[in-house]
Amino acid sequence: MTDDALAGVKAFLFDLDGTVTQDGRVPASSLAAMELLQAAGILTLAVTGRPAGWCDLIARWWPVDAVIGENGAFCFARRGDGRITRDWFCETSDDGRARLTAIADDTLSLAPNLAHAADNAWRACDIAVDFAEDVDGPTLDDAERVRARFAEAGAIAKTSSIHVNAWFGDHDKKTTACQVLATRFGIAEPDQAAQIAYIGDAPNDEPMFAAFPLSFGVAGVRRFLPVMTAHPAEIAKGDEAAGFAEIANRLLAARKIRPA
């Protein structure tokens, strides 16, 4: 990917778990990279499977212009006065929540040690099954069986580096990101291919890899490539936060801004 192409980027979108984190925590280097990007005039948008409760805090406290959470269920964006605007793109109902919970309960029998994700209590639209965050033993093949069971039951399901997330509705990371970029940040859909860069690490990033030619994966994405149909255009040398900082520095260098 050339510096000329990266110099035209107006917004950098990024996954969180396994992308800006390092060993399950957010290092100062990731937050510093976001601050430098904003100072250079590049919008920063987190695009994650994490729950609404977490995303409210991220939108308020992190150096980001917006957070798209629960795989496209909503966008929390910071206004000029520092307050948060919330736009919702998901279907919610007590019946839908009960159905998702019942399906999730059923998936737990597919492999030992699968569990409801610890952050489910703060979710507004989806549900998550943990196969790699707070549990040991389940494999990527087990996660794929969980994803397939949700799909058989009529839900949309995507696999991240730690969870299988499932919901009812037609939103995903890509559909919400494209709409938010156009309506909230004035980057029309025909211009997004040349003006948006994205970085992620897992199968739930596939819609973004497919949508944006300026797409990157951190090094850890390689372990998921066999189960993915859409791949990032480039893969960073570094994994997790190191890979995120590597690509952020490339964007800054393309604008002739001194990298971190």
Contacts in CASP RR format, 6 or more apart in sequence:
PFRMAT RR
TARGET T0000
AUTHOR 0000-0000-0000
METHOD contacts of the structure
MODEL  1
MTDDALAGVKAFLFDLDGTVTQDGRVPASSLAAMELLQAAGILTLAVTGR
PAGWCDLIARWWPVDAVIGENGAFCFARRGDGRITRDWFCETSDDGRARL
TAIADDTLSLAPNLAHAADNAWRACDIAVDFAEDVDGPTLDDAERVRARF
AEAGAIAKTSSIHVNAWFGDHDKKTTACQVLATRFGIAEPDQAAQIAYIG
DAPNDEPMFAAFPLSFGVAGVRRFLPVMTAHPAEIAKGDEAAGFAEIANR
LLAARKIRPA
1 214 0 8 1.000
1 233 0 8 1.000
1 234 0 8 1.000
3 250 0 8 1.000
3 253 0 8 1.000
3 254 0 8 1.000
4 254 0 8 1.000
5 194 0 8 1.000
5 214 0 8 1.000
6 197 0 8 1.000
6 214 0 8 1.000
6 250 0 8 1.000
6 251 0 8 1.000
6 254 0 8 1.000
7 254 0 8 1.000
7 255 0 8 1.000
8 194 0 8 1.000
8 195 0 8 1.000
8 254 0 8 1.000
9 42 0 8 1.000
9 195 0 8 1.000
9 196 0 8 1.000
9 197 0 8 1.000
9 214 0 8 1.000
9 251 0 8 1.000
9 254 0 8 1.000
10 42 0 8 1.000
10 43 0 8 1.000
10 187 0 8 1.000
10 195 0 8 1.000
10 196 0 8 1.000
11 42 0 8 1.000
11 43 0 8 1.000
11 44 0 8 1.000
11 45 0 8 1.000
11 65 0 8 1.000
11 181 0 8 1.000
11 185 0 8 1.000
11 187 0 8 1.000
11 195 0 8 1.000
11 196 0 8 1.000
11 197 0 8 1.000
12 37 0 8 1.000
12 42 0 8 1.000
12 43 0 8 1.000
12 44 0 8 1.000
12 45 0 8 1.000
12 196 0 8 1.000
12 197 0 8 1.000
12 198 0 8 1.000
12 199 0 8 1.000
12 248 0 8 1.000
12 251 0 8 1.000
13 45 0 8 1.000
13 46 0 8 1.000
13 47 0 8 1.000
13 177 0 8 1.000
13 196 0 8 1.000
13 197 0 8 1.000
13 198 0 8 1.000
13 199 0 8 1.000
13 208 0 8 1.000
13 212 0 8 1.000
14 20 0 8 1.000
14 44 0 8 1.000
14 45 0 8 1.000
14 46 0 8 1.000
14 47 0 8 1.000
14 198 0 8 1.000
14 199 0 8 1.000
14 200 0 8 1.000
14 244 0 8 1.000
15 46 0 8 1.000
15 47 0 8 1.000
15 48 0 8 1.000
15 160 0 8 1.000
15 199 0 8 1.000
15 200 0 8 1.000
15 201 0 8 1.000
15 202 0 8 1.000
15 204 0 8 1.000
15 205 0 8 1.000
16 46 0 8 1.000
16 48 0 8 1.000
16 49 0 8 1.000
16 50 0 8 1.000
17 24 0 8 1.000
17 48 0 8 1.000
17 49 0 8 1.000
17 50 0 8 1.000
17 160 0 8 1.000
17 161 0 8 1.000
17 162 0 8 1.000
17 201 0 8 1.000
17 202 0 8 1.000
18 24 0 8 1.000
18 161 0 8 1.000
18 200 0 8 1.000
18 201 0 8 1.000
18 202 0 8 1.000
18 218 0 8 1.000
18 220 0 8 1.000
18 239 0 8 1.000
18 240 0 8 1.000
18 241 0 8 1.000
19 199 0 8 1.000
19 200 0 8 1.000
19 201 0 8 1.000
19 217 0 8 1.000
19 218 0 8 1.000
19 240 0 8 1.000
19 241 0 8 1.000
19 244 0 8 1.000
20 26 0 8 1.000
20 30 0 8 1.000
20 46 0 8 1.000
20 240 0 8 1.000
20 241 0 8 1.000
20 244 0 8 1.000
21 27 0 8 1.000
21 30 0 8 1.000
21 240 0 8 1.000
21 241 0 8 1.000
22 30 0 8 1.000
22 240 0 8 1.000
22 241 0 8 1.000
22 242 0 8 1.000
23 240 0 8 1.000
26 241 0 8 1.000
27 241 0 8 1.000
29 241 0 8 1.000
29 242 0 8 1.000
29 245 0 8 1.000
29 260 0 8 1.000
30 241 0 8 1.000
30 244 0 8 1.000
30 245 0 8 1.000
31 62 0 8 1.000
31 63 0 8 1.000
32 260 0 8 1.000
33 244 0 8 1.000
33 245 0 8 1.000
33 248 0 8 1.000
33 249 0 8 1.000
33 260 0 8 1.000
34 44 0 8 1.000
34 62 0 8 1.000
34 63 0 8 1.000
34 64 0 8 1.000
34 248 0 8 1.000
35 63 0 8 1.000
36 248 0 8 1.000
36 252 0 8 1.000
36 257 0 8 1.000
36 259 0 8 1.000
36 260 0 8 1.000
37 44 0 8 1.000
37 248 0 8 1.000
37 251 0 8 1.000
37 252 0 8 1.000
38 44 0 8 1.000
38 63 0 8 1.000
38 65 0 8 1.000
39 257 0 8 1.000
40 251 0 8 1.000
40 252 0 8 1.000
40 255 0 8 1.000
40 257 0 8 1.000
42 251 0 8 1.000
42 255 0 8 1.000
43 65 0 8 1.000
43 66 0 8 1.000
43 185 0 8 1.000
44 63 0 8 1.000
44 64 0 8 1.000
44 65 0 8 1.000
45 64 0 8 1.000
45 65 0 8 1.000
45 66 0 8 1.000
45 67 0 8 1.000
45 68 0 8 1.000
45 177 0 8 1.000
45 180 0 8 1.000
45 181 0 8 1.000
46 55 0 8 1.000
46 58 0 8 1.000
46 62 0 8 1.000
46 64 0 8 1.000
46 66 0 8 1.000
46 67 0 8 1.000
46 68 0 8 1.000
46 69 0 8 1.000
47 67 0 8 1.000
47 68 0 8 1.000
47 69 0 8 1.000
47 72 0 8 1.000
47 173 0 8 1.000
47 177 0 8 1.000
47 198 0 8 1.000
47 208 0 8 1.000
48 55 0 8 1.000
48 67 0 8 1.000
48 68 0 8 1.000
48 69 0 8 1.000
48 71 0 8 1.000
49 69 0 8 1.000
49 70 0 8 1.000
49 71 0 8 1.000
49 72 0 8 1.000
49 126 0 8 1.000
49 128 0 8 1.000
49 160 0 8 1.000
49 163 0 8 1.000
49 165 0 8 1.000
49 204 0 8 1.000
50 58 0 8 1.000
50 69 0 8 1.000
50 70 0 8 1.000
50 119 0 8 1.000
51 69 0 8 1.000
51 70 0 8 1.000
51 119 0 8 1.000
51 120 0 8 1.000
51 122 0 8 1.000
51 123 0 8 1.000
51 124 0 8 1.000
52 69 0 8 1.000
52 70 0 8 1.000
52 73 0 8 1.000
52 74 0 8 1.000
52 76 0 8 1.000
52 122 0 8 1.000
52 123 0 8 1.000
52 124 0 8 1.000
52 125 0 8 1.000
53 122 0 8 1.000
53 124 0 8 1.000
54 119 0 8 1.000
54 122 0 8 1.000
55 67 0 8 1.000
55 69 0 8 1.000
55 70 0 8 1.000
55 74 0 8 1.000
55 76 0 8 1.000
56 76 0 8 1.000
56 84 0 8 1.000
58 64 0 8 1.000
58 67 0 8 1.000
58 76 0 8 1.000
59 66 0 8 1.000
59 67 0 8 1.000
59 76 0 8 1.000
59 77 0 8 1.000
59 78 0 8 1.000
59 84 0 8 1.000
60 78 0 8 1.000
60 84 0 8 1.000
64 78 0 8 1.000
65 77 0 8 1.000
65 78 0 8 1.000
65 185 0 8 1.000
66 75 0 8 1.000
66 76 0 8 1.000
66 77 0 8 1.000
66 78 0 8 1.000
66 180 0 8 1.000
66 184 0 8 1.000
66 185 0 8 1.000
67 75 0 8 1.000
67 76 0 8 1.000
67 77 0 8 1.000
68 74 0 8 1.000
68 75 0 8 1.000
68 173 0 8 1.000
68 176 0 8 1.000
68 177 0 8 1.000
68 180 0 8 1.000
69 75 0 8 1.000
69 76 0 8 1.000
70 90 0 8 1.000
70 123 0 8 1.000
70 124 0 8 1.000
70 125 0 8 1.000
70 126 0 8 1.000
70 165 0 8 1.000
70 167 0 8 1.000
71 126 0 8 1.000
71 158 0 8 1.000
71 165 0 8 1.000
71 167 0 8 1.000
71 171 0 8 1.000
71 172 0 8 1.000
71 173 0 8 1.000
71 204 0 8 1.000
72 89 0 8 1.000
72 90 0 8 1.000
72 171 0 8 1.000
72 172 0 8 1.000
72 173 0 8 1.000
72 175 0 8 1.000
72 176 0 8 1.000
72 177 0 8 1.000
73 88 0 8 1.000
73 89 0 8 1.000
73 90 0 8 1.000
73 124 0 8 1.000
73 125 0 8 1.000
73 126 0 8 1.000
73 167 0 8 1.000
73 171 0 8 1.000
73 176 0 8 1.000
74 86 0 8 1.000
74 87 0 8 1.000
74 88 0 8 1.000
74 89 0 8 1.000
74 90 0 8 1.000
74 124 0 8 1.000
74 125 0 8 1.000
74 176 0 8 1.000
75 86 0 8 1.000
75 87 0 8 1.000
75 89 0 8 1.000
75 176 0 8 1.000
75 180 0 8 1.000
75 184 0 8 1.000
76 84 0 8 1.000
76 85 0 8 1.000
76 86 0 8 1.000
77 84 0 8 1.000
77 85 0 8 1.000
77 87 0 8 1.000
77 180 0 8 1.000
77 184 0 8 1.000
78 84 0 8 1.000
78 85 0 8 1.000
79 85 0 8 1.000
87 180 0 8 1.000
87 184 0 8 1.000
88 124 0 8 1.000
88 125 0 8 1.000
89 171 0 8 1.000
89 175 0 8 1.000
89 176 0 8 1.000
89 179 0 8 1.000
90 124 0 8 1.000
90 125 0 8 1.000
90 126 0 8 1.000
90 167 0 8 1.000
90 169 0 8 1.000
90 171 0 8 1.000
91 125 0 8 1.000
91 167 0 8 1.000
91 168 0 8 1.000
91 169 0 8 1.000
92 124 0 8 1.000
92 125 0 8 1.000
96 168 0 8 1.000
97 127 0 8 1.000
99 153 0 8 1.000
99 155 0 8 1.000
99 168 0 8 1.000
100 126 0 8 1.000
100 127 0 8 1.000
100 155 0 8 1.000
100 166 0 8 1.000
100 167 0 8 1.000
100 168 0 8 1.000
101 127 0 8 1.000
103 127 0 8 1.000
103 149 0 8 1.000
103 150 0 8 1.000
103 153 0 8 1.000
103 155 0 8 1.000
103 166 0 8 1.000
104 116 0 8 1.000
104 127 0 8 1.000
104 129 0 8 1.000
104 150 0 8 1.000
104 166 0 8 1.000
106 149 0 8 1.000
106 153 0 8 1.000
107 114 0 8 1.000
107 129 0 8 1.000
107 145 0 8 1.000
107 146 0 8 1.000
107 149 0 8 1.000
107 150 0 8 1.000
107 164 0 8 1.000
108 114 0 8 1.000
108 115 0 8 1.000
108 116 0 8 1.000
108 129 0 8 1.000
110 142 0 8 1.000
110 145 0 8 1.000
110 146 0 8 1.000
110 149 0 8 1.000
111 131 0 8 1.000
111 137 0 8 1.000
111 138 0 8 1.000
111 139 0 8 1.000
111 142 0 8 1.000
111 145 0 8 1.000
111 146 0 8 1.000
112 137 0 8 1.000
112 138 0 8 1.000
113 135 0 8 1.000
113 136 0 8 1.000
113 137 0 8 1.000
113 138 0 8 1.000
114 129 0 8 1.000
114 130 0 8 1.000
114 131 0 8 1.000
114 135 0 8 1.000
114 138 0 8 1.000
114 142 0 8 1.000
114 146 0 8 1.000
115 129 0 8 1.000
115 130 0 8 1.000
115 134 0 8 1.000
115 135 0 8 1.000
116 127 0 8 1.000
116 128 0 8 1.000
116 129 0 8 1.000
116 130 0 8 1.000
117 127 0 8 1.000
117 128 0 8 1.000
117 129 0 8 1.000
117 130 0 8 1.000
117 133 0 8 1.000
117 134 0 8 1.000
117 163 0 8 1.000
118 130 0 8 1.000
118 133 0 8 1.000
118 134 0 8 1.000
119 128 0 8 1.000
120 127 0 8 1.000
120 128 0 8 1.000
125 167 0 8 1.000
126 165 0 8 1.000
126 166 0 8 1.000
126 167 0 8 1.000
127 165 0 8 1.000
127 166 0 8 1.000
127 167 0 8 1.000
128 163 0 8 1.000
128 164 0 8 1.000
128 165 0 8 1.000
128 166 0 8 1.000
129 146 0 8 1.000
129 163 0 8 1.000
129 164 0 8 1.000
129 166 0 8 1.000
130 162 0 8 1.000
130 163 0 8 1.000
131 138 0 8 1.000
131 139 0 8 1.000
131 140 0 8 1.000
131 142 0 8 1.000
131 143 0 8 1.000
131 146 0 8 1.000
131 162 0 8 1.000
131 163 0 8 1.000
131 164 0 8 1.000
132 138 0 8 1.000
132 143 0 8 1.000
132 161 0 8 1.000
132 162 0 8 1.000
132 163 0 8 1.000
133 162 0 8 1.000
133 163 0 8 1.000
140 159 0 8 1.000
140 223 0 8 1.000
140 224 0 8 1.000
140 227 0 8 1.000
143 159 0 8 1.000
143 164 0 8 1.000
144 159 0 8 1.000
144 227 0 8 1.000
146 157 0 8 1.000
146 164 0 8 1.000
147 157 0 8 1.000
147 158 0 8 1.000
147 159 0 8 1.000
147 164 0 8 1.000
147 166 0 8 1.000
148 157 0 8 1.000
150 156 0 8 1.000
150 157 0 8 1.000
150 164 0 8 1.000
150 166 0 8 1.000
151 157 0 8 1.000
154 168 0 8 1.000
155 166 0 8 1.000
155 167 0 8 1.000
155 168 0 8 1.000
156 166 0 8 1.000
156 167 0 8 1.000
156 168 0 8 1.000
156 169 0 8 1.000
156 170 0 8 1.000
156 172 0 8 1.000
157 164 0 8 1.000
157 165 0 8 1.000
157 166 0 8 1.000
157 167 0 8 1.000
158 164 0 8 1.000
158 165 0 8 1.000
158 166 0 8 1.000
158 172 0 8 1.000
158 203 0 8 1.000
158 204 0 8 1.000
158 206 0 8 1.000
159 165 0 8 1.000
159 202 0 8 1.000
159 203 0 8 1.000
159 204 0 8 1.000
159 224 0 8 1.000
159 227 0 8 1.000
160 202 0 8 1.000
160 203 0 8 1.000
160 204 0 8 1.000
161 201 0 8 1.000
161 202 0 8 1.000
161 224 0 8 1.000
165 204 0 8 1.000
172 207 0 8 1.000
173 204 0 8 1.000
173 205 0 8 1.000
173 207 0 8 1.000
173 208 0 8 1.000
174 207 0 8 1.000
174 208 0 8 1.000
174 210 0 8 1.000
174 211 0 8 1.000
175 207 0 8 1.000
177 208 0 8 1.000
177 211 0 8 1.000
178 189 0 8 1.000
178 192 0 8 1.000
178 211 0 8 1.000
181 187 0 8 1.000
181 189 0 8 1.000
181 192 0 8 1.000
181 196 0 8 1.000
182 188 0 8 1.000
182 189 0 8 1.000
182 192 0 8 1.000
187 195 0 8 1.000
187 196 0 8 1.000
192 211 0 8 1.000
192 212 0 8 1.000
193 211 0 8 1.000
193 212 0 8 1.000
193 213 0 8 1.000
193 214 0 8 1.000
194 213 0 8 1.000
194 214 0 8 1.000
196 212 0 8 1.000
196 214 0 8 1.000
197 212 0 8 1.000
197 214 0 8 1.000
197 215 0 8 1.000
197 216 0 8 1.000
197 247 0 8 1.000
197 251 0 8 1.000
198 205 0 8 1.000
198 208 0 8 1.000
198 209 0 8 1.000
198 211 0 8 1.000
198 212 0 8 1.000
198 214 0 8 1.000
198 215 0 8 1.000
198 216 0 8 1.000
199 215 0 8 1.000
199 216 0 8 1.000
199 217 0 8 1.000
199 218 0 8 1.000
199 232 0 8 1.000
199 236 0 8 1.000
199 243 0 8 1.000
199 244 0 8 1.000
199 247 0 8 1.000
200 208 0 8 1.000
200 209 0 8 1.000
200 216 0 8 1.000
200 217 0 8 1.000
200 218 0 8 1.000
200 221 0 8 1.000
200 232 0 8 1.000
201 217 0 8 1.000
201 218 0 8 1.000
201 220 0 8 1.000
201 221 0 8 1.000
201 224 0 8 1.000
201 240 0 8 1.000
202 221 0 8 1.000
202 224 0 8 1.000
203 224 0 8 1.000
203 227 0 8 1.000
203 228 0 8 1.000
205 217 0 8 1.000
205 221 0 8 1.000
205 232 0 8 1.000
206 228 0 8 1.000
206 229 0 8 1.000
206 230 0 8 1.000
207 230 0 8 1.000
208 215 0 8 1.000
209 215 0 8 1.000
209 217 0 8 1.000
209 228 0 8 1.000
209 230 0 8 1.000
209 231 0 8 1.000
209 232 0 8 1.000
209 233 0 8 1.000
210 230 0 8 1.000
213 233 0 8 1.000
214 233 0 8 1.000
215 232 0 8 1.000
215 233 0 8 1.000
215 234 0 8 1.000
216 232 0 8 1.000
216 233 0 8 1.000
216 234 0 8 1.000
216 235 0 8 1.000
216 236 0 8 1.000
216 247 0 8 1.000
217 232 0 8 1.000
217 234 0 8 1.000
217 235 0 8 1.000
217 236 0 8 1.000
217 243 0 8 1.000
218 235 0 8 1.000
218 236 0 8 1.000
218 238 0 8 1.000
218 239 0 8 1.000
218 240 0 8 1.000
218 242 0 8 1.000
218 243 0 8 1.000
218 244 0 8 1.000
219 235 0 8 1.000
219 236 0 8 1.000
219 237 0 8 1.000
219 238 0 8 1.000
219 239 0 8 1.000
219 243 0 8 1.000
220 239 0 8 1.000
220 240 0 8 1.000
221 231 0 8 1.000
221 232 0 8 1.000
221 235 0 8 1.000
222 235 0 8 1.000
225 231 0 8 1.000
236 242 0 8 1.000
236 243 0 8 1.000
236 244 0 8 1.000
236 246 0 8 1.000
236 247 0 8 1.000
237 243 0 8 1.000
237 246 0 8 1.000
238 246 0 8 1.000
245 260 0 8 1.000
248 259 0 8 1.000
248 260 0 8 1.000
249 259 0 8 1.000
249 260 0 8 1.000
252 258 0 8 1.000
252 259 0 8 1.000
252 260 0 8 1.000
253 259 0 8 1.000
END
